[in-house]
Amino acid sequence: MTKTKYLDIKQSNVYKDSSGVYYPDIFTFPIQNFEASEKPQSYYLTDNDISRFDVLMSTYYGASYYDNFVLWINNIGHIADVAVGTKILLPSKNDINTFIADNAV
């Protein structure tokens, strides 16, 4: 099975698809408990980054499924909500993976 961001998160108790199956809910993670053991890297978004945030995540982390987590950490609801030049923080892959493992269902 291919690893995706949805394998480790709880199902929503609010949102369902047309078959009645609840969606995985990334917001079940207690983001307020995230602590970085390594200093996150500052990064300024380009137009390309905004239009293809998945490519930035694949380039930086080796996988695009870190996208929602990085947006969440930066208090961004959707990548289209930011402007070119917006500064974001990129936590280390290790810190993200540790947090997810410690808080997975």
C-alpha positions in Angstrom: 0.0 0.0 0.0 1.3 3.5 -0.9 1.9 5.7 2.1 -0.4 8.7 2.2 -1.2 11.4 4.8 -4.6 9.8 5.3 -3.4 6.5 6.8 -2.5 7.9 10.2 -5.3 10.3 10.9 -8.7 9.8 12.5 -11.9 9.8 10.5 -14.0 12.9 10.7 -17.2 12.5 12.7 -18.8 15.3 10.6 -17.9 15.0 6.9 -18.9 12.0 4.8 -18.7 11.2 1.1 -21.7 10.3 -1.0 -21.5 6.6 0.2 -21.7 7.7 3.8 -18.1 7.0 4.5 -16.4 9.6 6.8 -13.4 11.4 5.4 -10.0 11.3 7.2 -9.7 14.5 9.2 -6.2 16.1 9.4 -7.5 18.5 12.1 -7.8 15.6 14.6 -4.0 16.1 15.2 -3.3 18.3 18.2 -1.2 20.8 16.3 -0.8 23.0 19.3 1.4 20.2 20.7 3.8 20.2 17.8 7.4 20.9 18.9 10.4 21.1 16.6 13.6 19.5 17.8 15.4 21.0 14.8 15.0 24.7 13.7 12.5 24.9 10.9 13.8 26.4 7.7 12.4 29.7 6.5 11.2 29.7 2.9 9.6 32.4 0.7 7.0 31.1 -1.7 7.3 31.7 -5.4 4.4 31.8 -7.9 5.4 28.2 -8.9 5.3 27.1 -5.3 1.8 28.4 -4.9 0.5 26.9 -8.1 2.3 23.5 -7.5 2.7 23.2 -3.8 2.8 19.5 -4.2 6.0 19.8 -6.2 7.6 21.9 -3.6 6.7 19.3 -0.9 8.1 16.5 -3.1 11.3 18.4 -3.7 11.8 19.4 -0.1 10.5 16.3 1.7 10.6 13.6 -1.0 6.8 13.2 -0.9 3.9 15.5 -1.6 1.7 14.2 1.3 3.4 16.6 3.7 1.5 19.5 2.1 -1.5 19.8 4.5 0.7 19.5 7.5 3.1 22.2 6.4 0.1 24.5 5.6 -1.4 23.7 9.0 1.8 24.4 10.8 1.9 27.8 9.1 -1.7 28.6 9.8 -2.6 28.6 6.1 -6.1 27.2 5.2 -5.3 26.7 1.6 -2.2 27.4 -0.5 -4.2 29.7 -2.8 -4.8 32.0 0.2 -1.2 33.2 0.2 0.7 35.7 -2.0 4.1 35.4 -3.7 6.8 36.1 -1.2 4.9 34.8 1.8 7.3 33.3 4.3 6.6 29.8 5.6 8.4 27.6 8.0 9.4 24.1 6.8 9.9 21.8 9.8 12.2 18.9 9.5 10.9 15.7 8.0 12.0 13.9 11.1 10.0 16.3 13.4 6.9 15.9 11.3 7.2 12.1 11.1 7.7 11.9 14.9 4.7 14.1 15.6 2.5 12.1 13.2 3.7 8.7 14.7 3.1 10.0 18.3 -0.4 11.3 17.5 -1.6 8.7 14.9 -4.8 6.7 15.5 
